[in-house]
Amino acid sequence: MNSSALATTVLDQPLRELRHHAPSWATMPLAERIGLLERLMPRIRDGAAEMVAAAAHAKGYRPHSPWAAEDWAGGPWSLAQQVTARLHVLRRLAAGHEPLHAGAVRERGARTWVDVFPTTGWDSLLLGGYSAQVRMQAGITAEQVRQGAAAQYRGGVQRPGVALVLGAGNVASLTASDILHKLYAEGQVVIAKMNPVNAYLRPHFEKIFAEFIDRGWVRFVDGGPAEGAYLTTHDGVDSIHVTGSDRTHDAIVWGTDEQAEQRRRDDTPLIDKPFTSELGGVSPCIVVPGEWSAADFRFQAEHIVTSKMNNSGHNCIASQVLVLPRSWDGTERLLEEIRKVLRALPARTDYYPGARQRLDAVLTAHPEAESHADGCRLLVPDITDHNDVLLTREVFASALGVVRLPGDTPDEFLRHAVDFANDTLPGTLGATLIVHPRTEKAHPEAVESAIAELRYGTLGVNTWSALGFLLGYTPWGAYPGHTRQAIGSGIGFVNNAYMLEDIEKTVLCAPFAPAPRGLFTGSPSLSPRPPYFVTNRTALTTLERVTRFTTAPGIAKLPAIFASALRG
């Protein structure tokens, strides 16, 4: 048997098994679905350290390196949080309650908003001062939101089907979270093809999903583009979800031969089955001018560097373009603090395939680029050409560009910043907006207008928008409006524990300054420096403890978490 035929056999068998067992999952009683998630939690906890160690080894550092904190946050903790969110909603349904809490849905102005975080008392304790609201599409009423939430569990029908999840190669929990979404939100069993970059996670996922595998509802397979192409066109696959790039999507839908562009123009795709996607883009971090203290400049520099250098910039939601006011007297001061943070962090390598070539493209376009920490971090402090490589394509590596826009007041600057982000930068997955509370209080209409007008699926206000992926309750996906012919950052939302319909965007809000300094900036909370900051000295310990708490909450575990967090 040749290698092609062998690969076909290896892929056909799991598809047959999934097809056979799909009806049993689609009709699975709610109580048993809940039980499966409850029994999955201890397997996340028990395998967490091994999963983190595997990721650290693959990325080139030791499991006890400070960098490994990102592997706890984006691996076992994120997955446990996703499960926690789903369990909360499903348990409410099982108890005969509406999925959304009383008062969670409200109409503000011409739009309906849904409060989705914090949801429990634990949320308020662990992420004090953080909140998330979902803004619904125009014309959607509060009653429609309530009726649509988790409709598939309230009289709706989940039809048997087999979903293909093409896994992400960068963040450990992405593939697992996408599997849970297909299972619990869409009622389909799942064949998950591991990304070759992090295929080392397969044995860890197979332990976590062991019960689902034993009952024929989940299968994992390995492979590259050939195996992916075989699966996407297979008659045994009913729907597809991919986390990757727009090039991946277009290769699947339109092909890579000389007829691909003609197919796109004619809208005659190679496959015509339900296809959702999360495809990244060029994400901005917009800083509104204001009166900041020295501590504010340092804290927000750490925040901005985290949003770029977490995972060496190999994040679809990494802040790639820092948008600053040209005339603000704080612009150069903030940039100098950013340089200090970049220099102080330990050196590391950009491990993702192609990163070196993409960084070289930045250096070719910008021979004047600043190189920090032995050349592993690039800063381009003044981009003036809107056709620049940093403004037109996702670098997916450790390079940060700076664009300076006009505007002598916050109102004027925000108008320019919103237009620039919406009309110049490709992609609509997420954006971050940093604004001092006193500035927001003095210019409420300008800030509210910017929040409403920025066309991104997740907008973080004083928090990196990536937090929207981690919480589980919050929908995660591109701003609506992309089509398969112009895919942008993708189509559809995942996570979304409340299973809301007609979503426009999620808006996350966080304290501008950590406790106790937040008391003096107008953003009081009990939250210290976030443990996901790359500068947090106790992040590794804190996130390990938070992970173990999330898998099995208990008040006795909180003092150790708080003690570690406060030392960070």
C-alpha positions in Angstrom: 0.0 0.0 0.0 1.5 3.4 -1.0 1.7 6.3 1.4 -1.3 8.1 -0.1 -3.6 5.1 0.2 -2.4 4.5 3.7 -3.2 8.0 4.7 -6.6 7.6 3.1 -7.3 4.5 5.2 -6.1 6.2 8.4 -8.5 9.1 7.8 -11.5 7.2 6.5 -11.7 4.9 9.5 -12.2 7.6 12.2 -14.8 9.3 9.9 -16.8 6.1 9.7 -16.6 5.7 13.4 -17.8 9.2 14.0 -20.6 8.9 11.5 -21.8 5.8 13.3 -21.8 7.5 16.7 -23.1 10.9 15.7 -26.7 10.2 16.5 -26.0 9.1 20.0 -24.3 12.5 20.7 -27.0 14.6 19.1 -29.6 13.0 21.3 -27.5 12.9 24.5 -29.6 14.1 27.4 -28.4 17.4 29.0 -27.6 15.8 32.3 -25.2 13.4 30.7 -23.6 16.2 28.7 -23.0 18.0 31.9 -21.6 14.9 33.6 -19.1 14.5 30.7 -17.7 18.0 31.3 -17.6 17.6 35.1 -15.5 14.4 34.6 -13.3 16.2 32.1 -12.2 18.8 34.6 -9.9 16.5 36.7 -8.2 15.3 33.6 -7.3 18.9 32.7 -5.9 19.4 36.2 -4.0 16.1 36.4 -2.3 16.6 33.0 -1.8 20.4 33.3 1.9 20.3 34.3 2.8 17.8 31.6 1.0 19.8 28.9 2.8 23.0 30.0 6.2 21.2 30.0 5.6 19.8 26.5 4.8 23.3 25.2 7.8 24.9 26.9 10.1 22.2 25.5 8.8 22.8 22.0 9.2 26.6 22.3 12.7 26.4 23.6 12.6 27.1 27.3 12.3 25.1 30.6 8.9 24.4 32.2 9.9 26.6 35.2 11.0 29.5 33.0 8.9 32.7 33.5 7.9 32.4 29.9 6.0 29.2 30.8 3.3 31.3 32.5 1.9 31.9 29.0 1.5 28.2 28.5 -0.5 27.9 31.7 -2.7 30.8 30.7 -3.2 29.7 27.1 -3.3 26.0 27.8 -4.9 24.3 30.9 -6.2 27.4 32.5 -8.0 28.7 29.4 -9.4 25.2 28.7 -10.6 24.9 32.3 -12.2 28.3 32.1 -14.0 27.4 28.8 -15.4 24.3 30.5 -16.4 26.3 33.6 -18.4 28.7 31.4 -20.2 26.0 29.6 -21.0 24.1 32.8 -22.5 27.3 34.3 -24.9 27.8 31.5 -25.8 24.1 31.0 -26.5 23.7 34.8 -28.8 26.7 34.7 -30.7 25.1 31.8 -30.9 21.7 33.6 -32.3 23.5 36.7 -35.1 25.0 34.6 -33.7 28.5 34.5 -33.2 30.9 31.6 -29.6 30.7 30.4 -29.1 34.5 30.9 -29.3 35.9 34.4 -32.1 38.3 35.2 -31.1 41.8 34.2 -28.3 40.7 32.0 -30.0 42.0 28.8 -30.5 45.7 28.5 -31.2 48.2 25.8 -28.9 51.2 25.6 -29.4 53.8 23.0 -30.4 52.0 19.8 -28.7 48.7 20.7 -29.2 45.7 22.9 -26.3 44.7 25.2 -25.8 41.6 27.2 -23.7 41.4 30.4 -21.8 38.2 30.2 -18.9 38.7 32.8 -18.5 38.6 35.7 -21.0 35.7 36.1 -20.2 34.2 39.5 -18.7 35.4 42.8 -15.5 33.6 41.9 -15.2 35.7 38.8 -15.5 38.9 40.8 -12.9 37.7 43.3 -10.3 36.5 40.7 -10.8 39.3 38.2 -12.1 42.2 40.2 -13.0 45.2 38.1 -13.1 43.3 34.9 -16.4 43.1 32.9 -17.6 42.0 29.5 -20.7 43.0 27.5 -21.9 41.8 24.1 -23.3 44.3 21.7 -25.9 42.8 19.5 -26.5 43.6 15.8 -28.7 46.5 14.8 -32.4 45.8 15.1 -32.1 42.9 17.6 -34.4 43.4 20.6 -33.9 42.3 24.2 -36.7 39.8 23.8 -35.0 38.3 20.7 -31.8 37.9 22.6 -33.4 36.1 25.4 -35.3 33.8 23.1 -32.2 33.1 21.0 -29.8 32.3 23.8 -29.1 28.6 24.0 -32.1 28.0 21.7 -30.7 24.6 20.7 -31.2 23.4 24.3 -34.7 24.9 24.6 -36.8 23.2 22.0 -34.3 23.4 19.2 -33.0 20.3 17.4 -29.4 19.3 17.1 -29.0 17.2 14.0 -26.3 14.5 13.9 -23.2 15.6 12.0 -19.5 15.3 11.7 -17.4 18.4 12.1 -13.8 18.9 11.0 -11.7 21.1 13.2 -8.4 22.2 11.7 -6.4 22.9 14.8 -4.3 26.0 15.5 -0.6 25.6 15.9 0.1 28.4 18.3 -2.1 28.4 21.5 -2.7 25.0 23.2 -6.3 25.5 24.2 -7.6 26.7 20.8 -8.1 23.3 19.3 -9.7 21.9 22.4 -12.0 24.9 22.7 -13.1 24.6 19.1 -13.9 20.9 19.7 -16.0 21.8 22.7 -17.9 24.4 20.7 -18.7 22.0 17.9 -19.9 19.4 20.4 -21.9 21.5 22.7 -23.1 24.5 20.6 -23.7 22.7 17.3 -24.3 19.1 18.4 -21.7 17.6 16.1 -19.1 15.0 16.7 -15.6 16.0 15.8 -12.5 14.9 13.8 -9.7 17.2 14.8 -6.6 17.4 12.7 -3.6 18.6 14.7 -1.5 21.3 13.4 2.0 20.0 12.7 3.5 22.9 14.8 2.0 21.6 18.0 1.0 18.0 17.1 2.9 17.1 20.3 -0.3 18.1 22.2 -2.2 15.2 20.7 -1.5 12.7 23.5 -2.5 15.3 26.1 -5.7 16.1 24.3 -6.5 12.4 24.0 -6.2 12.0 27.7 -8.4 15.0 28.4 -11.1 13.8 25.9 -10.7 10.1 26.7 -14.4 9.6 27.5 -15.5 11.3 24.3 -13.0 9.2 22.3 -14.2 6.0 24.0 -17.8 6.7 23.0 -17.0 7.6 19.4 -17.6 11.3 19.5 -14.1 12.7 19.0 -11.1 11.6 17.0 -7.7 13.1 16.6 -5.5 12.7 13.5 -2.2 14.1 12.3 -1.1 15.4 9.0 -0.2 18.4 6.9 -1.8 20.1 3.9 -2.5 16.9 2.0 -4.4 15.3 4.8 -6.2 18.6 5.5 -7.3 18.8 1.8 -8.5 15.2 1.8 -10.6 15.9 4.9 -12.1 19.2 3.8 -13.4 17.7 0.6 -14.6 14.4 2.2 -18.3 13.5 1.9 -18.1 12.3 5.5 -17.5 15.8 6.8 -20.5 18.0 7.2 -18.9 21.3 8.5 -15.5 22.8 9.0 -13.9 25.2 11.4 -10.4 26.5 10.9 -8.1 28.7 13.0 -5.3 30.0 10.8 -4.8 32.6 8.2 -6.9 33.9 5.3 -4.5 32.1 2.9 -5.4 28.8 4.6 -9.1 29.5 4.1 -8.7 30.5 0.5 -6.6 27.5 -0.4 -9.4 25.2 1.0 -12.3 27.1 -0.6 -10.9 28.3 -3.9 -7.8 26.0 -4.4 -4.3 26.9 -5.2 -4.1 26.3 -9.0 -4.4 28.8 -11.8 -8.2 28.7 -11.7 -8.4 29.7 -8.0 -8.9 33.4 -8.6 -11.5 32.8 -11.3 -13.4 30.5 -8.9 -13.4 33.3 -6.3 -14.7 35.9 -8.8 -17.4 33.5 -10.0 -18.2 32.3 -6.4 -17.8 28.7 -7.4 -16.0 27.2 -4.4 -14.4 23.8 -4.3 -16.4 23.0 -1.2 -19.9 24.3 -0.3 -20.5 23.2 3.3 -20.9 25.2 6.5 -17.5 26.8 7.1 -16.6 28.9 10.1 -13.1 30.4 10.7 -10.9 32.6 13.0 -8.2 34.0 10.8 -6.4 36.9 12.6 -5.4 40.1 11.1 -3.4 43.3 11.9 -4.6 44.3 15.4 -4.2 47.8 16.7 -3.6 49.1 20.2 -5.0 52.7 20.4 -3.7 55.0 23.2 -5.9 58.0 24.0 -3.9 61.1 25.1 -4.4 62.2 28.7 -2.7 63.2 32.0 -0.7 60.2 33.1 1.6 59.6 36.0 5.0 58.0 35.8 3.5 54.8 37.1 0.8 54.9 34.5 3.4 55.1 31.7 5.3 52.1 33.1 2.2 50.0 33.7 0.8 50.6 30.2 4.2 50.0 28.6 4.2 46.6 30.3 0.6 46.1 29.1 1.4 47.0 25.5 4.6 44.9 25.4 2.6 41.9 26.8 0.0 42.3 24.0 2.7 42.0 21.4 5.4 39.7 22.9 3.2 37.1 24.6 4.0 33.8 22.8 6.7 35.7 20.8 4.0 37.5 19.0 2.6 34.2 17.5 -1.0 35.2 18.4 -3.7 36.1 15.9 -4.7 38.8 18.3 -1.2 40.2 19.0 -1.1 44.0 19.0 0.9 44.7 15.8 0.3 48.4 15.4 0.5 50.9 18.3 -1.6 54.0 17.4 -0.4 57.1 19.3 -1.3 60.8 19.2 1.3 62.7 17.2 1.1 65.9 19.3 0.7 64.2 22.8 3.6 65.0 25.1 3.3 61.5 26.5 4.0 59.7 23.2 7.8 59.7 23.4 7.7 59.0 27.1 5.5 56.0 26.6 7.8 54.7 23.8 10.8 55.1 26.0 9.1 53.0 28.7 8.3 50.4 26.1 11.9 50.2 25.1 12.9 49.7 28.7 10.5 46.8 29.0 11.7 45.2 25.7 15.3 45.4 26.8 14.6 44.0 30.3 12.8 40.9 29.2 14.8 37.7 28.8 15.8 36.8 25.3 13.8 34.1 23.5 13.3 32.8 20.0 10.4 33.2 17.6 9.6 29.5 17.2 6.8 29.6 14.7 7.7 28.5 11.2 8.3 31.4 8.8 8.9 33.9 11.6 12.4 34.6 10.6 11.4 35.4 7.1 8.6 37.7 8.2 10.9 39.6 10.5 13.5 39.9 7.7 10.7 41.4 5.6 10.2 44.0 8.3 13.9 44.7 8.5 14.1 45.0 4.7 11.3 47.6 4.8 12.8 49.3 7.9 16.6 49.0 8.1 16.2 51.7 10.8 14.1 49.4 13.0 15.2 49.2 16.6 16.4 45.8 17.7 16.1 44.9 21.4 17.1 41.9 23.5 19.8 40.4 21.2 17.7 41.1 18.2 14.7 39.0 19.1 12.3 42.0 19.4 11.8 44.7 16.7 10.3 48.2 17.2 9.5 50.5 14.3 8.8 53.7 16.1 7.3 55.9 13.2 5.5 54.3 10.3 4.3 56.9 7.7 3.4 54.8 4.7 0.0 53.1 4.8 1.3 50.4 2.5 3.9 49.4 5.0 4.4 45.7 5.6 3.4 46.1 9.2 0.1 47.7 8.2 -0.8 45.4 5.4 -0.1 41.8 6.6 0.0 39.9 9.8 3.6 39.5 10.9 2.8 36.8 13.5 6.2 37.4 15.1 7.9 39.8 17.6 7.7 43.1 15.7 5.7 46.1 16.8 5.0 49.1 14.6 4.0 52.6 15.7 1.7 55.0 13.8 1.3 58.6 14.9 -2.0 60.3 14.1 -3.1 63.9 14.3 -5.5 65.2 16.9 -4.9 67.9 19.5 -7.8 66.6 21.7 -9.0 63.1 22.6 -12.1 63.7 20.5 -10.1 64.6 17.4 -7.5 61.9 17.9 -10.2 59.2 18.4 -11.9 60.2 15.1 -8.6 59.7 13.2 -7.8 56.5 15.1 -11.1 54.9 14.5 -11.0 55.7 10.8 -7.4 54.4 10.5 -8.2 51.2 12.2 -11.4 50.5 10.3 -10.2 51.6 6.9 -6.5 50.9 6.7 -5.7 47.9 8.8 -6.8 44.5 7.5 -8.7 42.2 9.8 -11.5 42.7 12.4 -10.7 40.1 15.1 -9.7 42.4 18.0 -8.5 45.8 19.0 -7.3 47.4 22.3 -8.2 50.9 23.5 -6.2 52.4 26.4 -7.8 55.5 28.0 -7.3 57.1 31.4 -10.6 57.1 33.5 -10.3 60.9 33.9 -10.0 61.3 30.1 -13.0 59.0 29.6 -15.0 61.0 32.2 -14.1 64.3 30.5 -14.8 63.0 26.9 -17.6 60.4 27.4 -19.2 60.9 24.0 -16.0 60.5 22.1 -15.0 57.4 23.9 -18.4 55.8 23.6 -18.5 56.7 19.9 -15.1 55.0 19.4 -16.3 51.9 21.2 -19.4 51.7 19.1 -17.7 52.5 15.7 -14.6 50.3 15.9 -15.3 47.3 13.7 -13.8 44.4 15.7 -15.2 41.2 17.1 -13.6 42.0 20.5 -12.6 45.4 21.8 -10.6 45.5 25.0 -10.8 48.8 26.9 -7.8 49.0 29.2 -7.2 45.3 28.6 -5.6 43.3 25.8 -8.5 42.0 23.7 -7.1 38.5 23.9 -8.7 38.2 27.3 -12.0 37.7 25.3 -10.8 34.4 24.1 -9.8 33.2 27.6 -13.0 33.9 29.5 -15.3 31.4 27.8 -18.5 33.3 28.3 -17.5 35.8 25.7 -18.0 35.1 22.0 -14.8 35.0 20.0 -14.6 35.8 16.3 -14.4 38.5 13.7 -16.7 41.4 13.3 -19.7 40.3 11.1 -19.7 41.1 7.5 -17.0 39.0 5.9 -17.8 36.7 3.1 -16.0 33.6 1.7 -14.9 35.8 -1.3 -13.5 38.4 1.1 -12.8 36.4 4.2 -10.9 38.9 6.3 -10.6 37.7 9.8 -13.2 34.9 9.4 -16.9 34.1 9.8 -18.7 33.0 13.0 -18.2 33.1 16.7 -16.9 30.3 19.0 -16.7 29.9 22.8 -19.9 32.0 23.5 -21.1 29.9 26.4 -24.5 31.5 26.5 -24.9 30.5 22.8 -26.0 34.0 21.8 -27.2 34.7 18.3 -26.9 37.9 16.2 -23.7 39.1 17.8 -21.8 42.2 16.7 -18.9 42.5 19.1 -17.8 41.9 22.7 -16.5 44.9 24.7 -14.2 44.0 27.6 -13.4 46.6 30.3 -10.6 46.5 32.9 -9.1 48.8 35.5 -6.7 51.3 34.0 -4.3 50.8 36.9 -3.7 47.9 39.4 -4.7 48.0 43.0 -4.2 49.9 45.1 -3.1 52.7 42.7 -6.4 52.3 40.9 -8.1 54.2 43.7 -6.3 57.3 42.7 -6.9 57.0 38.9 -10.7 56.6 39.0 -10.6 52.8 38.4 -10.8 51.2 41.9 -10.6 47.5 42.1 -8.9 44.7 44.0 -7.0 43.4 41.0 -3.2 43.6 41.1 -0.9 43.5 38.1 -2.4 40.9 35.8 -0.7 37.5 36.0 -0.6 37.3 32.2 1.7 40.3 32.0 5.1 39.3 30.7 6.6 41.4 33.5 4.7 39.7 36.3 7.4 38.2 38.6 5.1 35.5 40.1 3.0 34.8 37.0 4.0 31.1 36.8 3.0 30.3 40.3 -0.2 32.4 40.2 -1.5 30.9 37.0 -0.7 27.4 38.1 -2.7 28.0 41.3 -5.5 29.7 39.3 -5.7 26.7 37.0 -6.0 24.2 39.9 -8.7 26.5 41.5 -10.7 26.7 38.2 -10.8 22.9 37.8 -12.0 22.5 41.4 -13.0 25.8 43.1 -12.7 26.1 46.9 -12.4 29.1 49.2 -9.4 27.5 51.0 -7.4 27.9 47.7 -7.9 31.6 47.5 -5.3 32.9 50.0 -2.4 31.2 48.2 -3.6 32.7 44.9 -3.9 36.2 46.3 -0.6 36.0 48.1 1.2 35.0 44.8 -0.7 37.6 42.7 0.1 40.5 45.1 3.8 39.6 44.9 3.7 39.8 41.1 
